[in-house]
Amino acid sequence: MFTEIETLLEPIRRLHAEIRAAVVAACEATVVADLAAIVKEAEGDTIYAVDRVSEERLLDFFSREIAVHTPLVLIAEGLEGGEVVLPLGTEASAARWRIIVDPIDGTRGLMVQKRSAWILTGVAPNKGPATGLQDIELAVQTEIPLVKQHLSDVVWAVAAQGARAVRYNRLTGEERPLPLHPSRATTIAHGFAYISRFFPGAREELAALDEEIVMGALGPVRPGKAHCFEDQYICSGGQLYGLMAGQDRFVADLRPLLETILAQRGLALGICCHPYDLCTELIARELGVVVTDAAGGPLTAPLTVDADVSWAGYANDHIRQQIEPLLLAALRKRQLLP
């Protein structure tokens, strides 16, 4: 017998499949310059033409498939004001769910066909404006593959029930169960581990943090040897998937912590991670990944489109015990944490 929130899984997976098909078709049919055309400079991010391919489906789908049965608050970047209550005209207090969606996480990499993007959705019981990431009880994450790639992974979780995954073949339409396991390694040595530093402005400080942590964990570099590796995946959903799938052992995104340092230099912080980028972190935790805020506490953030979020992910408790004390010490030394 499905719980009430589990009845949303099938329609959300269908929505993800529709978006995946539409975006891949657009990538196949459209030149990069057209997909990369800037449609709108939003407060939280830049919206490109390819984003519109997915966003235009959200309102129609949730209105038609879910809101006719149960009122909801839909939260997504492309919506006016960042959210809308469905059915239209309903008071937010009457909504049963708050559903936060990132229709394409990893837009820039996808539109130039460098790397897969992801569709992210998190569902939480409506607790008013205070509803946060910590309240999400259902999360679904679907890969938008490159045009030359025929396989696409889908992962989902219901709180306290574990996570499931399938691999979809878009040539045959078949789905097969996909076993996902975070890395069981007890050290970051010879694995992938990194602090996100995607954009100019804060790279120097972030790289210094990264270097200090790695050296503290693994000691001096030996000639001709690699301590560990990094892979700057410009996509928070993709980073979470890397931890879920055993590809990465440690990832941290600390950009919001550097706002004061940058302001002292007359520099703006630029783009940061937002709650919709992390709305599927429940899946990672259900698989055994340790996800925290920058200070090592539970990850919390309001379900809005503009909140800046710092986070850290560890493949397991052994990696956390190796890295977290070094991370916290490095942040406190720079007065980036209370």
N, C-alpha and C positions, 0 to 999 in steps of 0.2 A: 504494500500500500504506500503510494507516494505521499510525502508531506506536501503541504501547500506550496512551499518554495520549489520543490522538485518538479512540480508541474510546469514551471517556467523553463526548465532545461531544454526540452524538445523545441519549443518555438525559438528560443535564443540560438540554439544550434542551427536551426533553419535560417534565421536571419544571417548568421555568420556565413553560412554556405552561399547565400545570395550575394552578400557583399564580396566574398572571395571570388566568385564567378564573374561578377561585374567588373571588379578592379583588374583581374587578370585579362579579361577581354579588352578593357580600355588600354592596358599596357601593350597588348598585342596589336591594337589597331591605331594607336596614337604615337606620334613622335615625342621624344623626351621633352622638347621645348614646349609643347602644348601642355603636357602633364605638369610641367614645372612652372607654368604661368601662375603668378601670384593673384589670387582672387580677393584676399582680404588680409590686412595686417591686424590680427586680433591681439588683445592685451596679453594673452598667455602664450601665443605662438603665431606663426605665419600659416595661413590656410592656402593651399595650392589647389589647382584645378583638379588633380587626382583625388583630393580629399572630398570634393563635392560628389564624386561618383558614389561614395559610400554614405555620406551624410544625408543625401536626399532620400535615402531609403528608411532612415530611422523613424521619423515622425509617422510616416504612412504605416510602417510595420507595427510599431508599438500601439498605434491607435487602433489598427484593424485586428491585431492578433491577441493583445493582452488587455489593453485599457477598456475594451468593451465588456470585459468580465470583472476587472479589478482596477480601480484608479491607481495611478502611479505618478511619481515625479521622475521625469527623464532628464538626465544631466549629461551634457556633451558640449564640446567646444563650439561647434558650429551653430548652436541654438542661440537665439536672441536672449541675452542676459545669462546664458550658460545653462538654463534649465527651463522646462515647460511642464505643466501639470496636465495629464491626460486622464479622461477626456477633457478637451478644452472647456474652460469655464468652471472646472472643479477646483475647490479650495485645496491647497497643499495639505492641510491638516486632515483631509478626508482620504488621502492616498494611503494605500496599503504598503507600497514598496517605494524605495528610492533606487533607481537603476542608473548606474554611471557607465558610460560607454566611450571608448576610444575606437572609432571606426577604422582608423589606420594608424597604428603606432609604428614608426619607422618609415614615414613617408619619403624622406629624402633619399634613403638608400634604395627603396623600391622603385622610385620613379626614374632613377638612372640605372636600374637593374643591377645594383651591386649586391643586394642582400634581401632576404625575405622581410616582409613586414608582418604585423600581427593585429588581429581584431580582438579587443579586450572588452569584457563586460563583467561588472560586479553588481550583485543584487543584495540589498539590505532592507530589513524591515524599516518602515518610516518612523524615525524618532525625532522628526523635525529637523531644523537646520543644524542641530548638533550631531546628526548621523555622520559616522565616519568610517574610514577604512576598516577599523576594528569591528564594525557591525556587519560587514559583508558575510553572508551565509551561503551564497552561490556565486561561483566565478567560472567563466568560460573564456578560453583563449584559443584562437584559430589562426594558423599560419596562412599568410597570403604569399604564395610561392613566386619565384621568378618565372618569367615566360618560358625559359628553357628547362624548368623543373616540373616534373609531373606528380611529385608527392607533396603532401601537405599534412602537417600534424595538428591534431585538435586535442586539447586537454581541458578537463573540468574537475570541479570539486564542490561537494556540499560539506559545510562545516561539520567536523567530527565524524565524517564518513569516509575519509580517504579521498584519493584522486584517481581518475581514470584517464586513459589516453587512447586515441586511435590514429592510424596513418591512412589518409585518404589518397586514392589514386585517381587523379582527375582525368586520366585517359579511359579508365574502365568503370569509374564510379564506385569501385569497391572500397570498403573500409576494413582494416584489420586491427586487432588489439595491438597496442604498442606499450611494452613494458618500459617505464621510465624509472631511473634510480639516480639520485644524487651521488656524487663521488663519495666513496668510503675512505679515501686517502686521509691520513692523519696530519699531513703537512701540505703547504702550498708548493713545496719543492718539486720542480719539473712539471708543475701544472699551470693552469691559467688562473691568474689572480691580478686584479687591477682596481684602481680608482678612476672613475669616469672623468675624463677631461676632453670633452668633445670640441669645445669652441674657444676661440681666442679670448683673452681677458683674464682668465684665472688659471691658465695652464701651469704657470711657473710654481705657484703655491701648491697646486694639486699634485704636480709631479714630485715636488719636494716631500710631500706627505707620503706618497707612494714609495719613494726611494727609502725614506726613513723606516717605514714599516717593514719592507722586504728585507732590508739589511738587518734590522733587529730580529727578524724571524729566522733568517738563513745565514747571517754572517757575511763577511767580505766576499766579493766576487772572486772566483778562481779563474786564472787565465785559461781561455779556450773553453769555458763552461758557461752554461746558462742557468742562473738560479731558478727562474720561473719565466712565464710568458704572459703577455697580455694581448687582448683582442678587443679593441674599442668598438663595441656594437652599439651604434647610435640608436638605441631602441630599448626602453626599460622593460617592455614585455619580452623582448628577445634576450635581455640579460637574465631575467627571471627564468626563462626557458633553459638557458645555458646552465643555470644552477640545478634546475629540475632534472636535466638530462645527463648530468655528470660531466658536462663539458668544461664548466668553470668551478673553481673551488672558493673563490672570494671575489665579491664585487661590492663596491661602495660608491654612492653618488652623494657627494658632500657639497655640491655647488652653493646651496643657499647659505651655508655657514660662512662663506667668504664675502658676503655683502659689505660688511663693515670695512674689511681690509681694502676692498676695491674702491669703496667710496672715499677712503682716505687718500687714494691715488687719483681721484677724480674720474674713476671708471665706473661704468654701470655693470651690474651683475649679468645681464643678458638672460637667456632662456634657462629655465630650471625644470626639474621633474615635477609633475603635478599629480594629484590624486588619480586622475583617469589613467595615467601611465602605470600606476601600481595597483589598479583595482582587481588584479588577478593574483596578488601575492598570497591569498588564501591557498591557492593550488600548490604553490611552492612549500608552504608550511605543512599542508596535509601530506606531502611527499617526504617530509623530514628536513627540509631546508630550514635553517634558522634565519629569520628576517627580523631586523630590529630598526629602531631609529638610530640616529648618529651617536646618541649617548648610550646605546645598548639596551634601551627600554623597548616596550612593545611599540610597533609602528602605528601611529595614530595620525589622522589628518581628516579634516572635514571633506565631505563629498561635494567639492566645488571645482570649478575649472581653473581657478587662479591661485590657489594655495601652492606655495613652494614647499617641496618635501625633500628631506635628506634621508637616506636609508643605507643599510648595510645588509648584505646577504652572505651567509656562510654555508657551505655544502653540508656541514655536520658540526656537532659539538666539539670535536677534536680541532677542526680548523678554527672554530670560534675561540677556543682556549688559546690557540697559538697566536691569533691575529688581534683579537679585540683589545687586550691590554695595551698592545703597542699602538693601536689606532687611537684609543682614548688618551693615552699619554701624549701622543703627537698633537692631538687636537687641543688638549689642555695647555700644553707648552706654548701654543700659539694663541691662547686665550680665545679659542673658538667654541669652547663649551663652558657652561657655568662651573 
